Amino acid sequence: MVFDLDGTLVDSHASIAASLDHALAAYGIEPPGEAELRALVGAPLHAALASLTGLAPASAALGAVVDDFRAHYAGTYLDSTSAYDGIVGVLDELAAAGYTLAVGTSKLHRSAVRLLEHLGIADRFAVIEGHAPSAQNETKATVVGRVLAAFDPATRFAMVGDTAFDVDGAGEHGVPTIGVTWGTSSDAELRAAGALMTVQHPAQLPLAIAACLDAH
């Protein structure tokens, strides 16, 4: 099983929003509204900030905004991010049932590992993959591909995620996605993106995962 991180395993909305506001304010840019912020969560950071600022993706100016965001986020995210209620118990239930668990996230790899360690759940995952600091517009498909490459090719996988980026990234590898609605996207949005099924609470995941793998 490949899990997205932000919006799926952990509630990081407040920390991401605060760091975006900080980075944009330094350049006199209005912070995004709630709907615009939701649409950008899960996107590669450079692409999201380029969309918000209108700056060229490869420009030094955009690089400065990215650096400001990351500096603010690094100093705040551990204290303002928590695992969703019920998710830790579900991870333990899945592990007890014999599932191998992994994380594939658009967050920086070092930040993902540090956060999972801080929450005391890093050891639940056989593989944790995220972006390198130098990766500007690395797609979710690239991250998911690195996760899959770490396992036997015969291993069956499903993705658990909360955005169309998760659905699309997994789909490029023929991996079905179970969409979760406690993150940033609604049931309708996830199904429109191509999620095989959706769940509304972590407790529904074990049965959904079994059904997903049986159906695919």
Buried (B, 14 or more C-beta within 10 A) or exposed (E): BBBBBBBBBBBBBEBBBBBBBBBBEEEEBEBBEEEEBBBBBBBBBBBBBBBBBEBEBEEEEBBBBBEBBBEBBBEBBBEBBEBBEBBBEBBEBBBEEEBBBBBBBBBBBEBBBBBBEEBEBBEBBEBBBBBEEEBBBBBBBBBBBBBBEEBEEEEEBBBBBBBBBBBBBBBEBEBBBBBBBBBBBEBEBBBEBBBBBBBEBBBBBBEBBBBBBEEE
